[in-house]
Amino acid sequence: MSTERTPSADPLFAVVGATGQQGGSVVDALLERGARVRALVRDPDAPAAQRLAERGVELSPGELDDAASLDRFFAGVDGAFAMTTPRGGIEHETASGIAAADAAARAGVPHFVFSSVGGAERHTGIPHFESKRRVEEHLDALGLHRTIIRPVFFMDNLAARSVSVEDGAVVVRMALPPHVPLEMVAVRDIGRVAAAILLGGTSVEGSTLEIAGDRLTGDDIAEAIGLHAGLPARYEALPLEAVASFGDMAQMFRWFAETPAYQADFATTRELDPEVLDLNAWLAQSGWMPGEASSRRRG
């Protein structure tokens, strides 16, 4: 729904996770739009924090489990962005998100943008989706003015896993049947969507939005990466049993394969971020190239 809320002429936004992928993309997008940014950082002297400071970002030392530092962090801002990560465990992820929401409510933050995950509201049973759903539910119980964005699979994750170069060919392997398309989004575009919403005047403020930039099968993904690398390419669908030991991730790929999974609103994503990247554009823009240095050889 739309609102009349408009940040000040020189708005200040608090960003959780500013030294990471998602939060960093929000910082980038806000700075590009002329906003001021305050970042929650564990160690202001750490290299990642210092790089933010060099760009004019205000550093606010603290932790998500330290209420006093959160109160300082959210004080006087025009809006805030927060995300959570399951790295410390699922229960810790939920507790961190709830702590951030509670502190934002105590500080009277005018608008809280939370980055969840596509499908969180659909009771997937996937642990790192359920942890975010519980944060969403807490936000609603608080009555905090919030917008929830739900990104789908990160294109950037392809660079960290799933892709290798073997005997001069790109090979993409995922536990996803060849005929099942996967919705994807570039982390850069999560930041751009969040920044557009925080800066005000959008039609989605106060609602929820699942965001994506592309929808491709495994064969399509392999073809795109092969063309980018100038190499032959193929897709190999792994059986779900091959990732059974991965726990949470195995449940996610089962959800991808056996249900109507992500259900992004591509049109609204593009309305908020007119230059949203499809996979071909992300490959060209990212500078990532699959290479022999990280390749595996079979047999």
Secondary structure, DSSP 8 states (H G I E B T S, - for coil): --------SS-EEEETTTTSHHHHHHHHHHHHTT-EEEEEES-TTSHHHHHHHHTT-EEEE--TT-HHHHHHHHTT-SEEEEE--GGG-HHHHHHHHHHHHHHHHHHT-S-EEEE--TTGGG----HHHHHHHHHHHHHHHHT--EEEEEE-EETTHHHHTTEEEETTEEEEEESS-TT--EEEE-HHHHHHHHHHHHTS--TTTTSEEEE-SEEE-HHHHHHHHHHHHTS-EEEEE--GGGGGGGTHHHHHHHHHHHS------HHHHHHH-TT---HHHHHHHH-----GGG-----
